[in-house]
Structure formats: C-alpha cells, structure tokens
Amino acid sequence: MKPFELKSNMLTMSGVFYPTGYMFIMFPSEKEARDAELALEDDGYPGECISLLTPRDIHEKVARTVGGADIPMPSAGTEADTVRRYVDLASQGHHALMIHAPSGKQTEHVMDVLKDAPISYGQKYRHLIIEDLVE
C-alpha cells in the first residue's frame, strides 16, 4: 500500500476531488480497511495501486477541495456532495481505500474480492460519471 498523495490530476477544473479511474471505498474502521487491502493483495492486486486514507487525510486533503465549488451557483455535478459524504463518514471514524482500477474488469474484480467486506460507502470515478458501488 502506498501513502495517499493528492495530485492535480485528481481534481476537476474547479479544483474538486475527482480521481478518474479510481475507486474510493469507505469502511467503518481502520482495521476493516486494512483487512480489505490485505484481501486484495492476497488476491494479487498490486499494493502500489492502493492507498489508505484516514479520517484525518479525508478532512485535511480531500475535504478542502470542495472550497467554494457551489459559489456562486450550486455545482451541476455531484462531486462536491460526494466529498461531503466522505467527510461525514470520516467524522464518524470511517477510513477509505483509494484503488486505481481504470477498467470495468478491474472494478468488478475488486468488488468480487471485497463482496463480504463491510463497505460503508463506495464510488468509482469514471470520465464524467461517479458510479455507486454499493446500495
């Protein structure tokens, strides 16, 4: 697993968090997030494609990207609302894994490996679409 680093290509033109080609999956605790990461690595998913985000990372790095995204008018997309959902869960102690999975096949593989994991919220960032991963 590699440390999370917010890069400019993970932001929209207005600066809101939107890491195209990544899955952002949240878990109720650090242990559950780390267990999920181990399950992926045990199944052969490369650790350099996975980052752990603590509640602090989410508050300090991801939340700040929302800034004035809704000023002067509400955003046409859902990216700011999605970040607010992450922040709300992080405030309750949830941790996240950010997984590089640009293809649909990779996304399906990750979700198959994690089918029994206690995912609290999951999103896949595709070009122009944020896809819900759990219902």
DSSP file (Angstrom, degrees, kcal/mol; ACC not computed):
  #  RESIDUE AA STRUCTURE BP1 BP2  ACC     N-H-->O    O-->H-N    N-H-->O    O-->H-N    TCO  KAPPA ALPHA  PHI   PSI    X-CA   Y-CA   Z-CA
    1    1 A M              0   0    0      0, 0.0    50,-0.2     0, 0.0    47,-0.2   0.000 360.0 360.0 360.0 140.2    0.0    0.0    0.0
    2    2 A K  E     -a   51   0A   0     48,-2.6    50,-0.6    45,-0.7     3,-0.1  -0.785 360.0 -96.6-108.4 154.5    1.3    3.4   -0.8
    3    3 A P  E     -a   52   0A   0      0, 0.0     2,-0.3     0, 0.0    50,-0.1  -0.352  46.6-102.6 -64.6 147.4    0.7    6.7    1.1
    4    4 A F        -     0   0    0     48,-0.6     2,-0.4     2,-0.0    47,-0.0  -0.550  40.8-178.5 -73.1 132.7   -2.2    8.9   -0.2
    5    5 A E        -     0   0    0     -2,-0.3     2,-0.6    -3,-0.1    -3,-0.0  -0.977  23.2-137.0-133.5 120.1   -1.0   11.8   -2.2
    6    6 A L        -     0   0    0     -2,-0.4     2,-0.3     2,-0.0     5,-0.0  -0.666  29.0-170.5 -77.7 118.9   -3.5   14.3   -3.7
    7    7 A K    >   -     0   0    0     -2,-0.6     3,-2.1     1,-0.1    -2,-0.0  -0.763  34.6-114.1-111.6 157.1   -2.3   15.1   -7.2
    8    8 A S  G >  S+     0   0    0      1,-0.3     3,-1.4    -2,-0.3     7,-0.1   0.801 114.0  63.0 -61.3 -29.4   -3.6   17.8   -9.5
    9    9 A N  G 3  S+     0   0    0      1,-0.3    11,-0.4    10,-0.0    -1,-0.3   0.475  92.7  66.5 -76.6   2.1   -4.9   15.2  -12.0
   10   10 A M  G <  S+     0   0    0     -3,-2.1     8,-3.9     9,-0.2     2,-0.3   0.207  93.5  78.2 -99.4  12.8   -7.3   14.0   -9.2
   11   11 A L  B <  S-F   17   0B   0     -3,-1.4     6,-0.2     6,-0.3     9,-0.1  -0.888  77.9-120.8-124.2 151.3   -9.2   17.3   -9.3
   12   12 A T    >   -     0   0    0      4,-2.6     3,-1.8    -2,-0.3     6,-0.1  -0.228  46.0 -92.9 -74.0 175.7  -11.8   18.8  -11.6
   13   13 A M  T 3  S+     0   0    0      1,-0.3    -1,-0.1     2,-0.1    -2,-0.0   0.805 131.5  52.5 -61.8 -27.6  -11.1   22.1  -13.4
   14   14 A S  T 3  S-     0   0    0      2,-0.1    -1,-0.3    55,-0.0    54,-0.2   0.424 124.4-105.9 -88.9   2.3  -12.7   23.9  -10.5
   15   15 A G  S <  S+     0   0    0     -3,-1.8     2,-0.3     1,-0.3    -2,-0.1   0.576  70.7 141.8  92.1  10.4  -10.5   22.0   -8.0
   16   16 A V        -     0   0    0      1,-0.1    -4,-2.6    50,-0.1    -1,-0.3  -0.646  63.5 -92.2 -88.5 143.8  -12.9   19.5   -6.5
   17   17 A F  B     +F   11   0B   0     45,-0.4    -6,-0.3    -2,-0.3    66,-0.1  -0.323  62.2 145.9 -55.3 121.0  -11.7   15.9   -5.8
   18   18 A Y        -     0   0    0     -8,-3.9     2,-1.6    -2,-0.1    -1,-0.1  -0.490  23.8-172.6-159.4  78.5  -12.5   13.7   -8.8
   19   19 A P    >   -     0   0    0      0, 0.0     3,-1.8     0, 0.0   106,-0.3  -0.563  19.9-147.4 -83.5  84.9   -9.8   11.0   -9.3
   20   20 A T  T 3  S+     0   0    0     -2,-1.6   106,-0.2   -11,-0.4     3,-0.1  -0.219  80.5  23.8 -54.2 132.1  -10.8    9.5  -12.6
   21   21 A G  T 3  S+     0   0    0    104,-3.7    80,-2.5     1,-0.3     2,-0.3   0.478 102.8 108.5  90.9   4.2  -10.0    5.8  -12.8
   22   22 A Y  E <   -B  100   0A   0     -3,-1.8   103,-3.0   103,-0.4     2,-0.4  -0.829  59.1-141.9-115.2 152.3  -10.1    5.3   -9.1
   23   23 A M  E     -BC  99 124A   0     76,-2.8    76,-2.5    -2,-0.3     2,-0.5  -0.892  11.3-159.1-103.0 141.3  -12.4    3.6   -6.7
   24   24 A F  E     +BC  98 123A   0     99,-3.1    99,-2.0    -2,-0.4     2,-0.5  -0.941  17.1 178.8-123.7 106.1  -13.0    5.3   -3.3
   25   25 A I  E     -BC  97 122A   0     72,-2.9    72,-2.9    -2,-0.5     2,-0.3  -0.936  11.5-154.9-119.0 126.1  -14.3    2.7   -0.8
   26   26 A M  E     -BC  96 121A   0     95,-3.8    94,-2.8    -2,-0.5    95,-1.1  -0.744   7.2-169.2-105.0 148.1  -15.0    3.5    2.8
   27   27 A F  E     -B   95   0A   0     68,-3.1    68,-2.0    -2,-0.3    92,-0.1  -0.940  33.5-115.9-132.0 151.0  -15.0    1.2    5.8
   28   28 A P  S    S+     0   0    0      0, 0.0     2,-0.3     0, 0.0    91,-0.1   0.739  94.4  15.8 -61.2 -24.0  -16.3    1.7    9.4
   29   29 A S  S  > S-     0   0    0      1,-0.1     4,-1.8    65,-0.1    66,-0.2  -0.944  75.2-110.6-146.3 166.0  -12.8    1.3   10.9
   30   30 A E  H  > S+     0   0    0     -2,-0.3     4,-2.9     1,-0.2     5,-0.2   0.904 116.4  56.3 -62.4 -42.0   -9.1    1.2   10.1
   31   31 A K  H  > S+     0   0    0      1,-0.2     4,-2.6     2,-0.2    -1,-0.2   0.914 107.4  47.7 -58.5 -44.4   -8.9   -2.5   10.8
   32   32 A E  H  > S+     0   0    0      2,-0.2     4,-1.9     1,-0.2    -1,-0.2   0.873 112.4  49.5 -67.0 -36.5  -11.7   -3.2    8.2
   33   33 A A  H  X S+     0   0    0     -4,-1.8     4,-2.2     2,-0.2    -2,-0.2   0.924 113.2  46.5 -66.2 -44.0  -10.0   -1.1    5.6
   34   34 A R  H  X S+     0   0    0     -4,-2.9     4,-2.4     2,-0.2    -2,-0.2   0.879 110.3  53.2 -67.1 -37.4   -6.6   -2.8    6.2
   35   35 A D  H  X S+     0   0    0     -4,-2.6     4,-2.2    -5,-0.2    -1,-0.2   0.902 109.6  49.2 -61.8 -40.6   -8.3   -6.2    6.1
   36   36 A A  H  X S+     0   0    0     -4,-1.9     4,-2.1     2,-0.2    -2,-0.2   0.905 110.1  50.7 -65.4 -41.4   -9.8   -5.3    2.7
   37   37 A E  H  X S+     0   0    0     -4,-2.2     4,-2.5     1,-0.2    -2,-0.2   0.910 110.5  49.4 -63.0 -42.4   -6.4   -4.1    1.5
   38   38 A L  H  X S+     0   0    0     -4,-2.4     4,-3.0     1,-0.2    -1,-0.2   0.889 108.4  53.4 -63.7 -39.6   -4.8   -7.4    2.6
   39   39 A A  H  X S+     0   0    0     -4,-2.2     4,-1.2     2,-0.2    -1,-0.2   0.903 110.4  47.5 -62.1 -40.6   -7.5   -9.4    0.9
   40   40 A L  H  <>S+     0   0    0     -4,-2.1     5,-2.8     2,-0.2     3,-0.2   0.933 113.9  46.1 -65.6 -45.9   -6.8   -7.5   -2.4
   41   41 A E  H ><5S+     0   0    0     -4,-2.5     3,-1.8     1,-0.2    -2,-0.2   0.908 109.6  54.3 -64.7 -40.6   -3.1   -8.0   -2.1
   42   42 A D  H 3<5S+     0   0    0     -4,-3.0    -1,-0.2     1,-0.3    -2,-0.2   0.804 107.2  52.9 -61.4 -28.1   -3.6  -11.7   -1.2
   43   43 A D  T 3<5S-     0   0    0     -4,-1.2    -1,-0.3    -3,-0.2    -2,-0.2   0.391 129.4 -97.9 -88.6   3.2   -5.6  -12.0   -4.4
   44   44 A G  T < 5S+     0   0    0     -3,-1.8    -3,-0.2     1,-0.3    -2,-0.1   0.472  73.4 145.7  98.7   1.7   -2.8  -10.5   -6.5
   45   45 A Y      < -     0   0    0     -5,-2.8    -1,-0.3    -6,-0.2     2,-0.1  -0.615  58.1-108.8 -74.2 127.5   -3.9   -6.8   -6.7
   46   46 A P    >   -     0   0    0      0, 0.0     3,-1.8     0, 0.0    -1,-0.1  -0.336  15.7-142.9 -65.4 130.0   -0.8   -4.7   -6.6
   47   47 A G  G >  S+     0   0    0      1,-0.3     3,-1.7     2,-0.2   -45,-0.7   0.761  97.5  67.9 -61.6 -27.2   -0.3   -2.8   -3.4
   48   48 A E  G 3  S+     0   0    0      1,-0.3    -1,-0.3   -47,-0.2    -3,-0.0   0.582  95.2  58.5 -71.9  -6.1    1.1    0.2   -5.3
   49   49 A C  G <  S+     0   0    0     -3,-1.8    51,-3.0    50,-0.0     2,-0.4   0.350  98.6  73.7 -97.6   4.1   -2.4    0.7   -6.7
   50   50 A I  E <   - D   0  99A   0     -3,-1.7   -48,-2.6    49,-0.2     2,-0.4  -0.965  55.4-176.5-126.4 133.7   -4.0    1.1   -3.2
   51   51 A S  E     -aD   2  98A   0     47,-2.2    47,-2.7    -2,-0.4     2,-0.5  -0.979  18.6-138.9-125.5 142.4   -3.8    4.0   -0.7
   52   52 A L  E     -aD   3  97A   0    -50,-0.6   -48,-0.6    -2,-0.4     2,-0.5  -0.855  15.0-162.1 -96.9 132.3   -5.3    4.1    2.8
   53   53 A L  E     - D   0  96A   0     43,-3.2    43,-2.6    -2,-0.5    -2,-0.0  -0.972   5.3-154.6-115.1 123.7   -7.0    7.4    3.8
   54   54 A T     >  -     0   0    0     -2,-0.5     4,-2.3    41,-0.2     5,-0.2  -0.395  37.0-100.1 -82.0 167.1   -7.5    8.0    7.5
   55   55 A P  H  > S+     0   0    0      0, 0.0     4,-2.5     0, 0.0     5,-0.2   0.891 127.3  54.3 -54.8 -37.3  -10.3   10.3    8.7
   56   56 A R  H  > S+     0   0    0      2,-0.2     4,-3.1     1,-0.2     5,-0.3   0.923 106.4  50.2 -63.4 -43.9   -7.6   13.0    9.1
   57   57 A D  H  >>S+     0   0    0      1,-0.2     4,-2.9     2,-0.2     5,-1.2   0.921 111.2  49.4 -58.4 -43.7   -6.5   12.6    5.5
   58   58 A I  I  <>S+     0   0    0     -4,-2.3     5,-2.9     3,-0.2     4,-0.4   0.917 115.7  42.6 -63.9 -43.2  -10.0   12.9    4.3
   59   59 A H  I  <5S+     0   0    0     -4,-2.5     5,-0.3    -5,-0.2    -2,-0.2   0.911 123.3  36.1 -69.4 -42.2  -10.6   16.1    6.4
   60   60 A E  I  <5S+     0   0    0     -4,-3.1    -2,-0.2    -5,-0.2    -3,-0.2   0.798 132.1  20.8 -85.6 -29.2   -7.2   17.7    5.6
   61   61 A K  I  <5S+     0   0    0     -4,-2.9     4,-0.2    -5,-0.3    -3,-0.2   0.827 129.7  31.9-109.1 -43.4   -6.7   16.7    2.0
   62   62 A V  I > <S+     0   0    0     -5,-1.2     3,-1.5    -4,-0.4   -45,-0.4   0.913 114.8  53.6 -86.3 -45.3  -10.0   15.7    0.3
   63   63 A A  G >><S+     0   0    0     -5,-2.9     3,-1.7     1,-0.3     4,-0.6   0.864 100.3  61.9 -60.7 -37.5  -12.5   18.0    2.1
   64   64 A R  G 34 S+     0   0    0     -5,-0.3    -1,-0.3     1,-0.3     3,-0.2   0.701  89.3  71.6 -65.5 -16.7  -10.6   21.2    1.4
   65   65 A T  G <4 S+     0   0    0     -3,-1.5    -1,-0.3     1,-0.2    -2,-0.2   0.724  86.8  64.6 -72.2 -18.9  -11.1   20.6   -2.4
   66   66 A V  T X4 S+     0   0    0     -3,-1.7     3,-3.0    -4,-0.4    -1,-0.2   0.928  70.4 137.5 -69.1 -43.2  -14.8   21.4   -2.1
   67   67 A G  T 3< S-     0   0    0     -4,-0.6     3,-0.3     1,-0.3    -1,-0.2  -0.034  84.5 -15.5  40.9-120.2  -13.9   25.0   -1.1
   68   68 A G  T >  S+     0   0    0      1,-0.2     3,-2.3   -54,-0.2    -1,-0.3  -0.140  89.4 135.5-104.2  35.9  -16.3   27.3   -3.0
   69   69 A A  T <  S+     0   0    0     -3,-3.0    -1,-0.2     1,-0.3     4,-0.1   0.768  76.4  45.9 -56.7 -26.8  -17.4   24.7   -5.5
   70   70 A D  T 3  S+     0   0    0     -3,-0.3    -1,-0.3    -4,-0.2    -2,-0.1   0.259  90.8 135.0-101.0  12.2  -21.0   25.8   -5.0
   71   71 A I  S <  S-     0   0    0     -3,-2.3    -3,-0.1     1,-0.2     0, 0.0  -0.928  76.1  -0.4-110.3 131.3  -20.4   29.5   -5.2
   72   72 A P  S    S+     0   0    0      0, 0.0    -1,-0.2     0, 0.0    -2,-0.1  -0.996 143.7  11.8 -86.1 -12.2  -22.0   31.5   -6.8
   73   73 A M  S    S-     0   0    0     -4,-0.1     3,-0.1     1,-0.0     0, 0.0  -0.901  89.8 -91.1-123.8 152.3  -24.3   28.7   -8.1
   74   74 A P        -     0   0    0      0, 0.0    -4,-0.1     0, 0.0    -3,-0.0  -0.305  54.9 -95.5 -57.6 144.9  -24.7   25.0   -6.9
   75   75 A S        -     0   0    0      1,-0.1    -5,-0.1     2,-0.1     6,-0.0  -0.310  21.0-138.7 -61.6 142.4  -22.4   22.6   -8.9
   76   76 A A  S    S+     0   0    0     -3,-0.1    -1,-0.1     2,-0.0     2,-0.1   0.779  86.3  57.2 -72.7 -26.2  -24.1   20.9  -11.8
   77   77 A G  S    S-     0   0    0      1,-0.0     4,-0.2    52,-0.0     3,-0.1  -0.269  85.2-121.2 -96.4-175.4  -22.3   17.6  -10.8
   78   78 A T  S  > S+     0   0    0      1,-0.1     4,-2.6     2,-0.1     5,-0.2   0.349  80.0 104.0-107.6   4.3  -22.3   15.6   -7.7
   79   79 A E  H  > S+     0   0    0      1,-0.2     4,-2.1     2,-0.2     5,-0.2   0.869  82.2  47.7 -60.7 -39.0  -18.6   15.7   -6.9
   80   80 A A  H  > S+     0   0    0      2,-0.2     4,-2.1     1,-0.2    -1,-0.2   0.915 113.3  48.4 -67.4 -41.6  -18.9   18.2   -4.1
   81   81 A D  H  > S+     0   0    0      2,-0.2     4,-1.8     1,-0.2    -2,-0.2   0.875 109.5  53.6 -64.3 -36.6  -21.8   16.3   -2.5
   82   82 A T  H  X S+     0   0    0     -4,-2.6     4,-2.0     2,-0.2    -2,-0.2   0.925 108.4  48.9 -64.0 -44.4  -19.8   13.1   -2.8
   83   83 A V  H  X S+     0   0    0     -4,-2.1     4,-2.4     1,-0.2    -2,-0.2   0.901 108.1  54.8 -61.7 -40.3  -16.8   14.7   -0.9
   84   84 A R  H  X S+     0   0    0     -4,-2.1     4,-2.3     1,-0.2    -1,-0.2   0.868 105.7  52.8 -62.0 -35.1  -19.2   15.9    1.8
   85   85 A R  H  X S+     0   0    0     -4,-1.8     4,-2.3     2,-0.2    -1,-0.2   0.916 108.3  50.2 -65.2 -43.0  -20.4   12.3    2.2
   86   86 A Y  H  X S+     0   0    0     -4,-2.0     4,-2.8     1,-0.2    -2,-0.2   0.923 111.0  49.3 -58.3 -44.6  -16.8   11.2    2.7
   87   87 A V  H  X S+     0   0    0     -4,-2.4     4,-2.1     2,-0.2    -2,-0.2   0.902 108.8  52.4 -64.1 -41.8  -16.3   13.9    5.3
   88   88 A D  H  X S+     0   0    0     -4,-2.3     4,-0.6     2,-0.2    -1,-0.2   0.934 113.5  43.4 -60.0 -46.7  -19.4   13.0    7.2
   89   89 A L  H ><>S+     0   0    0     -4,-2.3     5,-2.2     1,-0.2     3,-1.1   0.891 111.1  54.5 -67.4 -39.0  -18.3    9.3    7.4
   90   90 A A  H ><5S+     0   0    0     -4,-2.8     3,-1.8     1,-0.3    -1,-0.2   0.860 101.2  60.0 -61.8 -34.4  -14.8   10.3    8.3
   91   91 A S  H 3<5S+     0   0    0     -4,-2.1    -1,-0.3     1,-0.3    -2,-0.2   0.732 103.8  51.7 -64.4 -20.9  -16.2   12.4   11.1
   92   92 A Q  T <<5S-     0   0    0     -3,-1.1    -1,-0.3    -4,-0.6    -2,-0.2   0.306 130.8 -95.8 -96.3   6.7  -17.6    9.1   12.4
   93   93 A G  T < 5S+     0   0    0     -3,-1.8    -3,-0.2     1,-0.3   -63,-0.1   0.494  71.5 152.7  95.9   4.9  -14.2    7.4   12.2
   94   94 A H      < -     0   0    0     -5,-2.2    -1,-0.3    -6,-0.1     2,-0.3  -0.405  28.0-155.1 -71.0 145.6  -14.5    5.7    8.8
   95   95 A H  E     -B   27   0A   0    -68,-2.0   -68,-3.1   -66,-0.2     2,-0.3  -0.742   8.0-144.8-112.7 163.4  -11.4    5.0    6.8
   96   96 A A  E     -BD  26  53A   0    -43,-2.6   -43,-3.2    -2,-0.3     2,-0.5  -0.948  10.0-148.5-132.8 152.4  -11.1    4.7    3.0
   97   97 A L  E     -BD  25  52A   0    -72,-2.9   -72,-2.9    -2,-0.3     2,-0.6  -0.980  12.3-157.1-111.4 131.8   -9.1    2.8    0.4
   98   98 A M  E     -BD  24  51A   0    -47,-2.7   -47,-2.2    -2,-0.5     2,-0.5  -0.957  17.5-171.1-108.6 119.3   -8.5    4.5   -2.9
   99   99 A I  E     -BD  23  50A   0    -76,-2.5   -76,-2.8    -2,-0.6     2,-0.7  -0.938  23.4-133.0-120.8 123.5   -7.8    1.9   -5.5
  100  100 A H  E     +B   22   0A   0    -51,-3.0   -78,-0.2    -2,-0.5   -79,-0.1  -0.655  44.8 148.3 -75.7 115.3   -6.6    2.5   -9.0
  101  101 A A        +     0   0    0    -80,-2.5     6,-0.2    -2,-0.7   -80,-0.1  -0.568  12.6 169.9-148.0  73.4   -8.9    0.4  -11.2
  102  102 A P        +     0   0    0      0, 0.0     2,-0.2     0, 0.0   -81,-0.1   0.781  58.7  66.4 -65.8 -27.6   -9.4    2.2  -14.6
  103  103 A S  S  > S-     0   0    0    -82,-0.1     4,-2.0     1,-0.1     5,-0.1  -0.601  81.6-125.7 -96.1 156.8  -11.1   -0.7  -16.4
  104  104 A G  H  > S+     0   0    0     -2,-0.2     4,-2.6     1,-0.2     5,-0.2   0.858 112.7  56.9 -61.6 -36.3  -14.6   -2.1  -15.7
  105  105 A K  H  > S+     0   0    0      2,-0.2     4,-2.2     1,-0.2    -1,-0.2   0.903 106.9  48.0 -64.0 -41.6  -13.0   -5.5  -15.4
  106  106 A Q  H  > S+     0   0    0      2,-0.2     4,-2.6     1,-0.2    -1,-0.2   0.904 111.0  51.3 -64.9 -41.2  -10.6   -4.3  -12.6
  107  107 A T  H  X S+     0   0    0     -4,-2.0     4,-2.5     1,-0.2    -2,-0.2   0.930 110.4  48.3 -61.5 -46.1  -13.6   -2.7  -10.8
  108  108 A E  H  X S+     0   0    0     -4,-2.6     4,-2.2     1,-0.2    -1,-0.2   0.896 110.8  51.9 -60.4 -40.8  -15.5   -5.9  -11.0
  109  109 A H  H  X S+     0   0    0     -4,-2.2     4,-2.4     2,-0.2    -2,-0.2   0.937 110.2  47.6 -62.8 -47.0  -12.5   -7.9   -9.7
  110  110 A V  H  X S+     0   0    0     -4,-2.6     4,-2.1     1,-0.2    -2,-0.2   0.934 113.2  48.0 -59.5 -46.7  -12.1   -5.6   -6.7
  111  111 A M  H  < S+     0   0    0     -4,-2.5    -1,-0.2     1,-0.2    -2,-0.2   0.841 110.2  52.7 -66.6 -31.9  -15.8   -5.7   -5.8
  112  112 A D  H >< S+     0   0    0     -4,-2.2     3,-1.2    -5,-0.2    -1,-0.2   0.929 110.4  47.0 -67.1 -44.7  -15.7   -9.5   -6.1
  113  113 A V  H 3< S+     0   0    0     -4,-2.4     3,-0.4     1,-0.2    -2,-0.2   0.878 119.0  41.7 -61.9 -37.2  -12.8   -9.8   -3.7
  114  114 A L  T >< S+     0   0    0     -4,-2.1     3,-1.8    -5,-0.2    -1,-0.2   0.201  77.4 117.2 -96.7  15.5  -14.5   -7.4   -1.3
  115  115 A K  T <  S+     0   0    0     -3,-1.2    -1,-0.2     1,-0.3    -2,-0.1   0.782  84.1  37.9 -57.9 -28.5  -18.0   -8.8   -1.6
  116  116 A D  T 3  S+     0   0    0     -3,-0.4    -1,-0.3    -4,-0.2    -2,-0.1   0.381  92.7 111.8-102.3   3.4  -18.1   -9.8    2.1
  117  117 A A  S <  S-     0   0    0     -3,-1.8     2,-2.1     1,-0.1   -84,-0.0  -0.453  80.0-111.5 -76.2 149.9  -16.3   -6.7    3.4
  118  118 A P        -     0   0    0      0, 0.0     2,-0.3     0, 0.0    -1,-0.1  -0.452  45.1-179.0 -81.7  69.6  -18.2   -4.2    5.5
  119  119 A I        -     0   0    0     -2,-2.1   -92,-0.2    -5,-0.2     3,-0.1  -0.545  15.6-173.7 -73.0 127.0  -18.2   -1.4    2.9
  120  120 A S  S    S-     0   0    0    -94,-2.8     2,-0.3     1,-0.4   -93,-0.2   0.751  71.6  -6.6 -91.9 -26.5  -19.9    1.7    4.3
  121  121 A Y  E     -C   26   0A   0    -95,-1.1   -95,-3.8     2,-0.0    -1,-0.4  -0.926  64.7-175.2-165.8 141.0  -19.8    3.7    1.0
  122  122 A G  E     +C   25   0A   0     -2,-0.3    11,-2.4   -97,-0.2    12,-0.7  -0.990   3.2 177.5-148.9 138.3  -18.1    3.2   -2.4
  123  123 A Q  E     -CE  24 132A   0    -99,-2.0   -99,-3.1    -2,-0.3     2,-0.5  -0.977  16.0-152.1-136.1 149.1  -17.7    5.2   -5.5
  124  124 A K  E     -CE  23 131A   0      7,-2.1     7,-3.1    -2,-0.3     2,-0.8  -0.993  17.4-142.4-120.0 126.2  -15.9    4.7   -8.9
  125  125 A Y  E     + E   0 130A   0   -103,-3.0  -104,-3.7    -2,-0.5  -103,-0.4  -0.793  29.6 168.0 -93.2 108.2  -14.8    7.8  -10.7
  126  126 A R  E >   - E   0 129A   0      3,-3.0     3,-1.2    -2,-0.8     2,-0.3  -0.657  53.2 -66.9-108.0 169.6  -15.2    7.4  -14.4
  127  127 A H  T 3  S-     0   0    0      1,-0.3    -1,-0.1    -2,-0.2     3,-0.0  -0.445 119.3 -14.9 -59.3 118.2  -15.0   10.0  -17.1
  128  128 A L  T 3  S+     0   0    0     -2,-0.3     2,-0.4     1,-0.1    -1,-0.3   0.414 126.3  83.8  69.5   1.3  -18.0   12.3  -16.4
  129  129 A I  E <   -E  126   0A   0     -3,-1.2    -3,-3.0   -52,-0.0     2,-0.6  -0.995  58.9-156.5-139.3 132.6  -19.7    9.8  -14.1
  130  130 A I  E     -E  125   0A   0     -2,-0.4     2,-0.5    -5,-0.2    -5,-0.2  -0.947  26.3-152.9-101.7 118.7  -19.4    8.9  -10.4
  131  131 A E  E     -E  124   0A   0     -7,-3.1    -7,-2.1    -2,-0.6     2,-0.2  -0.801  10.6-128.8 -99.3 126.3  -20.7    5.3  -10.1
  132  132 A D  E     -E  123   0A   0     -2,-0.5    -9,-0.2    -9,-0.2     3,-0.1  -0.531  19.4-171.0 -68.2 134.3  -22.2    4.0   -6.9
  133  133 A L        +     0   0    0    -11,-2.4     2,-0.3    -2,-0.2   -10,-0.2   0.688  68.5  30.3-101.2 -23.1  -20.5    0.7   -6.0
  134  134 A V              0   0    0    -12,-0.7   -12,-0.2     1,-0.1    -1,-0.2  -0.945 360.0 360.0-133.2 156.0  -22.8   -0.3   -3.1
  135  135 A E              0   0    0     -2,-0.3    -1,-0.1    -3,-0.1    -3,-0.0   0.404 360.0 360.0-110.2 360.0  -26.5    0.3   -2.5
